[in-house]
Amino acid sequence: MTTGIKRIAISTGGGDAPGLNAVIYATTLAARNRGWDVVGIRDGFNGLLRSDDYADGGMIDLTRHRVRGIIHQGGTILGSTNRGNPIAYPVRQADGSWAEVDRTEELLERFAERGIDALVTVGGDGSLTIGDHLHRAGLRLIGVPKTIDNDLDRTASTFGFDSAVGFASECIDRLFSTATSHSRIIVVEVMGRYAGWIALHAGMASGVHAILIPEIPYRLEPVAELITQRAQRGSTYSIVCVAEGAVPVGGGRTVAAKAVGQAERLGGIGSKVAAELEALTGRESRAVVLGHLLRGGSPTSLDRLLGLRFGAAAVRALDEGHSGVMVALNPPTVDYVPLAEAISRQKTVPPDCDSIQTARDMGIRFGDESVAAG
Ligand code: F6P
C-alpha cells in the first residue's frame, strides 16, 4: 500500500509518564527505517501554536542521533503541557481575564505548512480526546495511550503505570519502618485522578491496612476500628493508602485548585483522612503526599518495552493506512482500536474485581465495611 507519507510528527501532551521517551525512540526509528522524516513538536501543540516563543521554531528534528540513549530517561525530550488544548486554548483578554478559544483550523494549517503528513499523538484521555477531534477535522493521526493513572479504556494497560506503582510501593515500604518505630498511623496519598489503580496496586503490593479509592466511597469508622483492633493486638502502627480522588460517603472530591484551560487539580485528602483518623482513634497520625514523585524517574523495563511496542505499532498503523485509532495492549499482542471507543469511557477499578476481593481476603479495609455496634 502507498500511504504517501514522507514526514510525520510526534507530540506528547498532558502529564508526563515514564516511558514517553521509549515511544519517541521507537516511533522515530520505525519511521526512519521506512524512509520517513520525523519531527517532534515541543510542549504538546504549543510548538506549532506559539512557534515564535521557541528559538528552534517549536519543532525538533528527530534524527537517529537525537534519540540515541533516551529509552531509559524519564520525562519527555519534547516537553509537555496541560495548558495547550487547541480546542479550548487559554488566551488572556485585555481585562486580564482568561478565555478559551478554538484554534483547530490554525493548528491544521501549521501542520500543512510544515509538510507534516501524519501525527503520532501520545497522551491520556485529554490528549486523545483532542486527537480524536483533530482526526475528525482531517488530520491523519494515531494515538498512543499514556498515563500513570491507567484509566484509559480498551487497552489492558497504559505505559507509566508500572513505574508509578513500583515507586509508590517502594515509598510505602519505607514508611512501614518509621510508622512502626513511632507507633503512628501514616496515611499515604497517591495520584491517579478519578481512578484508584495506583492506590490499589501499590497498597496491596506493600501490604497496607486500608486502601481508599474513588470507586468505593468510604467511611472512616471501619478503618478506625481496624486500627484500634490492631493496636489492641500489639500492632501499634497502621498504614493507609488513599487515592487523591477518593470520596467519603455523601461527600465530594478534595480539589486543590482549578484554573482556566486546565482540569481540576486534586490533592489534600491525605491530611484530611489523617486528622480524622487521629480524632477517631486517639492515635498520632501523619500524612505523606507522593504527588509528582510518581511521574518522575527512569521507567521500569516493563514500561520501556510497552513504550517501544506502542511507538513501533503506531508507525505500522500509519503504514497500513490507519487513522483515528489508538494502539492498544491486547495481550499477547498490540493492536488498534478506534480512538472514539477508547475515550468514550474511563477505565476505573471494578469494585468486585479479583484484586479487590484478594485485598479483602487479606483483611485490607476499603471503608465500606460494617462496624461492630457499641
Ligand atoms: O494524569 C496524571 C496525573 O499525574 C494525575 O494522577 C494527577 O491528578 C494529575 O496528573 C496532576 O496533574 P498536574 O501535574 O497538572 O498537577
Residues whose N, C-alpha, C, O or C-beta is under 5 A from the ligand:
A	BS01	F6P	G15 N82 D149 M191 G192 R193
